[in-house]
Structures are given as C-alpha cells and as structure tokens.
Amino acid sequence: MLSLQRAARTLSLVASGAIALVGVLAGAVRLMPWVLDPAVPWRVASPFARGLAAVALEAALLVGWPVGWALAACRFVESGEARVVLTLGERPARTAARLAPQGLALALALAAVALVYGNDASAPGRVVTELVAQARVSCAQAATPTTYAIPFTDFTWLCAPDRAPRLVGHAPGSMRRAVLTASGARVAGDFRSLELDDARLLLSGETPVAVHVAALSLRGMAPWAKASTLPAWLRALLLALTAWSVASLGAYTVLRRRVRWRAVAIVLGAAGPLAALGLLRVLERADARPAFYGLLPVAACGLVATAALAPGVLSRLRQRRRAATTPF
C-alpha cells in the first residue's frame, strides 16, 4: 500500500513539474520581447512574469496531479499488488481513498496558486497599476534621460535625473485622440475608470483646449481588457475540487482494472482537467455568472467516467456484431 502512495506522490510531482516546465518556457517566449526591450525594465515586467508563472503552475498541478495518480494506480495493478489487496477484502474505492492525505496537500497547493492568478484575472487593472508604479520607481532611479514603456497601455514614463518622472500617453476609449500627462496613475480593477495625479490634458481640434488639474478621474469608460467574472476564492476552490475529483475517479477506475495500458491511463488522467480548463476559458470569454462555473468538476468527472466506460461499451458492441454475423 505504501508503494502506491509513494508512486502517486512521485509521479504527480514529476508530471506536474514537466508540465510546469513547458508552461514556463512558453511564458518565457511571451516575456522575452519585454526582457530584451531596454524601454521595459525587469521591474516593470515582473508583475506580468508572476501572472505567467502562476497560470503555468495552475495548469501543471491541475493536469499533473490526476495523471500521476492514474499512472501510480496502473503500476499498482501491473505489479499484482492491487489483486493482493483486493483478495484481502479491500475494495478499490478504499484503496483510492488512502491517497487522501497527499490529495489534501496537492489541493492546498493548487488552491494557493489559483488564488494568486485569480486575483490578477478578476481585476487586471490592479496589475496595470502595479506596472505603472514599478515603472515609476525605475524611472526615478534613471541616471540619464530615458523613457520606460508600460506594457498593455499607451503610456510611457519620461525620465530625467533632475526632474520628477512624468507619465505621457493617450486617454483610453472615446478620448483616445486626447494627449495627457500626469505624475501618477491608478487603473480600476475592471478597467472602467482611471485616476491621474497632477494631470494635464490636451484636446486637439480647431481650437485646442489645455486643462491642468490636481486630480483627474475618468469614469464609465469602456474597458480595454476583459476581467474574469469568477472570484479568486471560488476559482481556487473549484479547481482544487475538480483536480481532486478527477484524480480520485481516475485512480479508482484504473484500480478496477478498466485500464490496462499506461498510455490510456495518461489520457484518462489528463482528459478531465483539460476539459475543465477548456470550459473555464469558454465561461470566462462569455462573462458567465459564477454559478455556471460549478459545472467544472461535473463536466470533468463526466468525461473521465465516459472515457472509462467507453472501452467496455465498444467491446460489447463488437461482440454483438460478431454474434449477429455468425451463422448458426
């Protein structure tokens, strides 16, 4: 029994690590243009790097954990230990339940990562505000006149060693043709408002208009990025529940000897989490209400159950077809 627990722990970590490595490398490709751009210091790119790392770890744990448990169960069956345990009177459901302690640890790790990414996804404006603040710190430390671009925005910091940093850019939304400068900026989490300190606004036209105010607040704007409608705490809870459910169901299915090949065990372990990630993406793009996200564990477990039952159903159909075509 200890061999199953050790194998499940090792294989889950190995599978999660391999998937995380692929995700981090893919994220590094997206981050590389900013890292190599002298106008974007590392301090500015770090909030975006944090988000990429969080989403990579989230997907790695969500997929790697069920795959590891399915492979561990497959090895347990191949070695004959599963048959011995069954002979001693322990049902596969009880054997799979013995993985609960490490499942709790994995669920907490996944929930923590999902909470970090969920906070950024549900209020992306906070990330942009952090980008602005980090860029200002780098700008204030500039030894020579330079500029620092802020990713995701049309704003740029103008930096000079003998002057305070100044933010320059175009107003968002319908005021895009207006040029503004400010000493600081804060973006609402849903991107629908923008607050500027010591703002100067230039409205172009036949008669240009210049405005200078100590504080400028632009509200009711159309968001230029989409925020997730799923609260961060609910995202963490649902993903942890989904991963634990499909991992337990996958291990139970393999222990019942419905899966005989490791490749099939990998597919069985990965199918549910990948379906959950796809459905999560669809719901986020559709701005679905939080209640609809409750379908994630249901859909994932349903797919695992269908994949587990499919070979048996196909086998019976083939037997019936052979029996129908066999002459008496």
Secondary structure, 3 states (H helix, E strand, C coil): CHHHHHHHHHHHHHHHHHHHHHHHHHHHHHHHHHHHCCCCCHHHHHHHHHHHHHHHHHHHHHHHHHHHHHHHHHHHHHCCHHHHHHHCCCCHHHHHHCCHHHHHHHHHHHHHHHHHHHHHHHCHHHHHHHHHHHHHHHHHCCCCCEEEECCCCCCEEEEECCEEEEEEEECCHHHCCCEEEECEEEECCCCCEEEEEEEEEEECCCCCEEEEEEEEEEECCCCCCCCCCCCHHHHHHHHHHHHHHHHHHHHHHHHCCCCCCHHHHHHHHHHHHHHHHHHHHHHHHCCCCHHHHHHHHHHHHHHHHHHHHHHHHHHHHHHHHHHHHCCC
